[in-house]
Amino acid sequence: MKSHNSVPDSLPKLSEQTIKLINKLPDDTRAEVARVVRTHLTACLRNGSPVESLDRLFIEAVEVVNLEARVPEIRMPFKAQGYEPARHYDQYVSPREL
């Protein structure tokens, strides 16, 4: 029985260009890229979707890590105490009823 955290046996191979790209990365960036790729592969395994292109996955992971380094995500603490947004739900009226 396979664990949900294991890597599938039939992964596509990486091209030489992608391997060179990964090897040129600094260690901390490479670790972040590995984290993104591992998270994606785990989600694919959990949902039963195939991994079509490891090259594209690694290239997009590098882009995501570089983007997050330039523009870090700002996380604001959510305070729901005493705040309730105003909601208004329109009721559907059939044109025949008009």
TIRO-2110 file (N, C-alpha, C; in Angstrom, 1 decimal):
// TIRO-2110
0.8, -1.2, 0.0, N, 1, A
0.0, 0.0, 0.0, CA, 1, A
0.9, 1.2, 0.0, C, 1, A
0.6, 2.2, -0.9, N, 2, A
1.4, 3.4, -1.0, CA, 2, A
1.0, 4.4, 0.0, C, 2, A
1.9, 5.1, 0.5, N, 3, A
1.6, 6.3, 1.4, CA, 3, A
1.3, 7.5, 0.5, C, 3, A
0.5, 8.4, 1.1, N, 4, A
0.1, 9.6, 0.3, CA, 4, A
1.3, 10.6, 0.3, C, 4, A
2.3, 10.4, 1.0, N, 5, A
3.4, 11.3, 1.0, CA, 5, A
4.6, 10.8, 0.2, C, 5, A
4.4, 9.7, -0.5, N, 6, A
5.5, 9.2, -1.3, CA, 6, A
5.4, 9.7, -2.7, C, 6, A
6.5, 9.8, -3.4, N, 7, A
6.6, 10.3, -4.8, CA, 7, A
6.2, 9.1, -5.7, C, 7, A
5.3, 9.4, -6.8, N, 8, A
4.9, 8.4, -7.7, CA, 8, A
6.1, 7.8, -8.4, C, 8, A
6.0, 6.5, -8.8, N, 9, A
7.1, 5.8, -9.5, CA, 9, A
7.3, 6.3, -10.9, C, 9, A
6.2, 6.7, -11.6, N, 10, A
6.3, 7.0, -13.0, CA, 10, A
6.3, 8.5, -13.3, C, 10, A
7.3, 9.2, -12.7, N, 11, A
7.4, 10.7, -12.9, CA, 11, A
8.1, 10.9, -14.2, C, 11, A
7.7, 12.0, -14.9, N, 12, A
8.5, 12.3, -16.1, CA, 12, A
9.9, 12.8, -15.8, C, 12, A
10.8, 12.7, -16.7, N, 13, A
12.2, 13.0, -16.5, CA, 13, A
12.4, 14.5, -16.6, C, 13, A
13.4, 15.1, -15.9, N, 14, A
13.7, 16.5, -16.1, CA, 14, A
14.7, 16.7, -17.2, C, 14, A
14.6, 17.8, -18.0, N, 15, A
15.5, 18.0, -19.1, CA, 15, A
16.8, 18.6, -18.5, C, 15, A
17.8, 18.6, -19.3, N, 16, A
19.1, 19.1, -18.9, CA, 16, A
19.0, 20.6, -18.6, C, 16, A
18.2, 21.4, -19.3, N, 17, A
18.1, 22.8, -19.1, CA, 17, A
17.5, 23.0, -17.7, C, 17, A
16.5, 22.3, -17.3, N, 18, A
15.9, 22.4, -16.0, CA, 18, A
16.8, 22.1, -14.9, C, 18, A
17.6, 21.0, -15.1, N, 19, A
18.6, 20.6, -14.1, CA, 19, A
19.6, 21.7, -13.9, C, 19, A
20.1, 22.3, -15.0, N, 20, A
21.0, 23.4, -14.9, CA, 20, A
20.4, 24.6, -14.2, C, 20, A
19.1, 24.9, -14.5, N, 21, A
18.4, 26.0, -13.8, CA, 21, A
18.4, 25.8, -12.3, C, 21, A
18.1, 24.6, -11.9, N, 22, A
18.0, 24.2, -10.5, CA, 22, A
19.3, 24.3, -9.8, C, 22, A
20.4, 23.8, -10.5, N, 23, A
21.7, 23.8, -9.9, CA, 23, A
22.3, 25.2, -9.8, C, 23, A
21.8, 26.2, -10.6, N, 24, A
22.3, 27.5, -10.5, CA, 24, A
21.7, 28.3, -9.3, C, 24, A
20.6, 27.8, -8.7, N, 25, A
19.9, 28.5, -7.7, CA, 25, A
20.7, 28.5, -6.4, C, 25, A
20.6, 29.6, -5.6, N, 26, A
21.2, 29.5, -4.2, CA, 26, A
20.5, 28.4, -3.4, C, 26, A
21.2, 28.0, -2.3, N, 27, A
20.7, 26.9, -1.5, CA, 27, A
19.3, 27.2, -0.9, C, 27, A
19.1, 28.4, -0.4, N, 28, A
17.8, 28.8, 0.2, CA, 28, A
16.7, 28.8, -0.8, C, 28, A
17.0, 29.3, -2.0, N, 29, A
16.0, 29.3, -3.0, CA, 29, A
15.6, 27.9, -3.5, C, 29, A
16.7, 27.1, -3.6, N, 30, A
16.5, 25.7, -4.0, CA, 30, A
15.6, 25.0, -3.0, C, 30, A
15.8, 25.2, -1.7, N, 31, A
15.0, 24.6, -0.7, CA, 31, A
13.6, 25.0, -0.8, C, 31, A
13.3, 26.3, -1.1, N, 32, A
11.9, 26.8, -1.2, CA, 32, A
11.3, 26.2, -2.5, C, 32, A
12.0, 26.1, -3.5, N, 33, A
11.5, 25.5, -4.8, CA, 33, A
11.2, 24.0, -4.5, C, 33, A
12.0, 23.3, -3.8, N, 34, A
11.8, 21.9, -3.4, CA, 34, A
10.5, 21.8, -2.6, C, 34, A
10.3, 22.8, -1.7, N, 35, A
9.1, 22.8, -0.8, CA, 35, A
7.8, 22.9, -1.7, C, 35, A
7.9, 23.9, -2.7, N, 36, A
6.7, 24.1, -3.5, CA, 36, A
6.4, 22.9, -4.4, C, 36, A
7.5, 22.3, -4.9, N, 37, A
7.3, 21.1, -5.8, CA, 37, A
6.8, 19.9, -5.0, C, 37, A
7.3, 19.7, -3.8, N, 38, A
6.8, 18.7, -2.9, CA, 38, A
5.4, 18.8, -2.6, C, 38, A
5.0, 20.1, -2.2, N, 39, A
3.6, 20.3, -1.9, CA, 39, A
2.7, 20.0, -3.1, C, 39, A
3.1, 20.4, -4.3, N, 40, A
2.3, 20.2, -5.5, CA, 40, A
2.2, 18.7, -5.8, C, 40, A
3.3, 18.0, -5.7, N, 41, A
3.3, 16.5, -6.0, CA, 41, A
2.4, 15.8, -4.9, C, 41, A
2.5, 16.2, -3.7, N, 42, A
1.6, 15.6, -2.7, CA, 42, A
0.1, 15.9, -3.0, C, 42, A
-0.2, 17.1, -3.4, N, 43, A
-1.6, 17.4, -3.8, CA, 43, A
-2.0, 16.6, -5.0, C, 43, A
-1.2, 16.4, -5.9, N, 44, A
-1.5, 15.6, -7.1, CA, 44, A
-1.8, 14.2, -6.7, C, 44, A
-0.9, 13.6, -5.8, N, 45, A
-1.1, 12.2, -5.4, CA, 45, A
-2.4, 12.1, -4.6, C, 45, A
-2.7, 13.1, -3.7, N, 46, A
-3.9, 13.0, -2.9, CA, 46, A
-5.2, 13.1, -3.8, C, 46, A
-5.1, 13.9, -4.8, N, 47, A
-6.3, 14.0, -5.7, CA, 47, A
-6.3, 13.1, -6.9, C, 47, A
-5.3, 12.3, -7.1, N, 48, A
-5.3, 11.3, -8.1, CA, 48, A
-5.0, 11.9, -9.5, C, 48, A
-4.5, 13.2, -9.6, N, 49, A
-4.2, 13.7, -10.9, CA, 49, A
-2.8, 13.4, -11.3, C, 49, A
-2.6, 13.3, -12.6, N, 50, A
-1.3, 12.9, -13.1, CA, 50, A
-0.3, 14.1, -13.1, C, 50, A
1.0, 13.9, -13.0, N, 51, A
2.0, 14.9, -13.1, CA, 51, A
2.4, 14.9, -14.6, C, 51, A
2.1, 15.9, -15.3, N, 52, A
2.3, 15.9, -16.8, CA, 52, A
3.7, 16.3, -17.1, C, 52, A
4.2, 17.4, -16.5, N, 53, A
5.5, 17.9, -16.9, CA, 53, A
6.3, 18.4, -15.7, C, 53, A
7.3, 17.7, -15.3, N, 54, A
8.1, 18.1, -14.2, CA, 54, A
8.9, 19.4, -14.6, C, 54, A
9.3, 19.5, -15.8, N, 55, A
10.0, 20.7, -16.2, CA, 55, A
9.2, 21.9, -16.0, C, 55, A
8.0, 21.9, -16.4, N, 56, A
7.1, 23.1, -16.2, CA, 56, A
6.8, 23.3, -14.7, C, 56, A
6.7, 22.2, -14.0, N, 57, A
6.4, 22.4, -12.5, CA, 57, A
7.6, 23.1, -11.9, C, 57, A
8.9, 22.6, -12.2, N, 58, A
10.0, 23.3, -11.5, CA, 58, A
10.2, 24.7, -12.0, C, 58, A
10.0, 25.0, -13.3, N, 59, A
10.1, 26.4, -13.8, CA, 59, A
9.1, 27.3, -13.1, C, 59, A
7.9, 26.8, -13.0, N, 60, A
6.8, 27.6, -12.3, CA, 60, A
7.1, 27.8, -10.8, C, 60, A
7.7, 26.8, -10.2, N, 61, A
8.0, 26.8, -8.8, CA, 61, A
9.1, 27.9, -8.6, C, 61, A
10.1, 27.9, -9.5, N, 62, A
11.2, 28.9, -9.4, CA, 62, A
10.5, 30.3, -9.5, C, 62, A
9.6, 30.5, -10.5, N, 63, A
9.0, 31.8, -10.7, CA, 63, A
8.2, 32.2, -9.5, C, 63, A
7.5, 31.3, -8.8, N, 64, A
6.7, 31.6, -7.6, CA, 64, A
7.6, 32.0, -6.5, C, 64, A
8.7, 31.3, -6.3, N, 65, A
9.6, 31.6, -5.2, CA, 65, A
10.2, 33.0, -5.4, C, 65, A
10.6, 33.3, -6.7, N, 66, A
11.2, 34.6, -7.0, CA, 66, A
10.2, 35.7, -6.8, C, 66, A
8.9, 35.5, -7.2, N, 67, A
7.9, 36.5, -7.0, CA, 67, A
7.6, 36.7, -5.6, C, 67, A
7.5, 35.7, -4.8, N, 68, A
7.3, 35.8, -3.3, CA, 68, A
8.5, 36.5, -2.7, C, 68, A
9.7, 36.4, -3.2, N, 69, A
10.8, 37.1, -2.6, CA, 69, A
10.8, 38.6, -2.9, C, 69, A
10.3, 38.9, -4.1, N, 70, A
10.2, 40.3, -4.5, CA, 70, A
9.0, 41.0, -3.8, C, 70, A
7.9, 40.3, -3.8, N, 71, A
6.6, 40.9, -3.3, CA, 71, A
6.1, 39.9, -2.3, C, 71, A
6.5, 40.0, -1.0, N, 72, A
6.0, 39.0, -0.1, CA, 72, A
4.5, 39.2, 0.2, C, 72, A
3.9, 38.1, 0.5, N, 73, A
2.5, 38.1, 0.8, CA, 73, A
2.3, 38.8, 2.2, C, 73, A
1.4, 39.7, 2.2, N, 74, A
1.1, 40.4, 3.5, CA, 74, A
-0.2, 39.7, 4.1, C, 74, A
0.0, 39.2, 5.3, N, 75, A
-1.1, 38.5, 6.0, CA, 75, A
-1.6, 39.4, 7.1, C, 75, A
-2.8, 39.8, 7.0, N, 76, A
-3.4, 40.6, 8.0, CA, 76, A
-4.2, 39.7, 9.0, C, 76, A
-4.0, 40.0, 10.3, N, 77, A
-4.8, 39.2, 11.2, CA, 77, A
-6.3, 39.5, 11.0, C, 77, A
-7.1, 38.5, 11.0, N, 78, A
-8.6, 38.7, 10.8, CA, 78, A
-9.2, 38.8, 12.2, C, 78, A
-9.9, 39.9, 12.3, N, 79, A
-10.6, 40.2, 13.6, CA, 79, A
-12.1, 40.3, 13.3, C, 79, A
-12.8, 39.3, 13.6, N, 80, A
-14.3, 39.2, 13.4, CA, 80, A
-15.1, 39.7, 14.6, C, 80, A
-14.4, 40.2, 15.6, N, 81, A
-15.2, 40.5, 16.8, CA, 81, A
-16.0, 41.8, 16.6, C, 81, A
-17.3, 41.6, 16.7, N, 82, A
-18.3, 42.7, 16.6, CA, 82, A
-18.5, 43.2, 15.2, C, 82, A
-17.9, 42.6, 14.2, N, 83, A
-18.1, 43.0, 12.8, CA, 83, A
-18.9, 42.0, 12.0, C, 83, A
-19.9, 42.5, 11.4, N, 84, A
-20.7, 41.6, 10.6, CA, 84, A
-21.0, 42.4, 9.3, C, 84, A
-20.6, 41.9, 8.2, N, 85, A
-20.8, 42.6, 6.9, CA, 85, A
-22.3, 42.7, 6.6, C, 85, A
-22.6, 43.8, 6.0, N, 86, A
-24.0, 44.0, 5.5, CA, 86, A
-24.3, 43.1, 4.4, C, 86, A
-25.4, 42.3, 4.4, N, 87, A
-25.7, 41.4, 3.4, CA, 87, A
-27.1, 41.7, 2.9, C, 87, A
-27.3, 41.6, 1.6, N, 88, A
-28.6, 41.8, 1.0, CA, 88, A
-28.7, 40.8, -0.1, C, 88, A
-29.7, 39.9, 0.0, N, 89, A
-29.9, 38.9, -1.0, CA, 89, A
-31.2, 39.2, -1.8, C, 89, A
-31.1, 39.5, -3.0, N, 90, A
-32.3, 39.7, -3.9, CA, 90, A
-33.0, 38.4, -4.2, C, 90, A
-34.3, 38.4, -4.1, N, 91, A
-35.0, 37.2, -4.4, CA, 91, A
-35.3, 37.2, -5.9, C, 91, A
-35.2, 36.0, -6.5, N, 92, A
-35.4, 35.9, -7.9, CA, 92, A
-36.9, 36.0, -8.1, C, 92, A
-37.3, 36.8, -9.1, N, 93, A
-38.6, 37.0, -9.6, CA, 93, A
-38.7, 36.6, -11.0, C, 93, A
-39.5, 35.6, -11.3, N, 94, A
-39.7, 35.1, -12.7, CA, 94, A
-40.3, 36.2, -13.5, C, 94, A
-39.9, 36.3, -14.8, N, 95, A
-40.5, 37.3, -15.7, CA, 95, A
-42.0, 37.1, -15.8, C, 95, A
-42.5, 35.9, -15.7, N, 96, A
-43.9, 35.6, -15.8, CA, 96, A
-44.7, 36.2, -14.7, C, 96, A
-44.1, 36.4, -13.5, N, 97, A
-44.8, 36.9, -12.3, CA, 97, A
-44.9, 38.5, -12.4, C, 97, A
-44.1, 39.1, -13.3, N, 98, A
-44.1, 40.6, -13.4, CA, 98, A
-45.3, 41.0, -14.1, C, 98, A
END
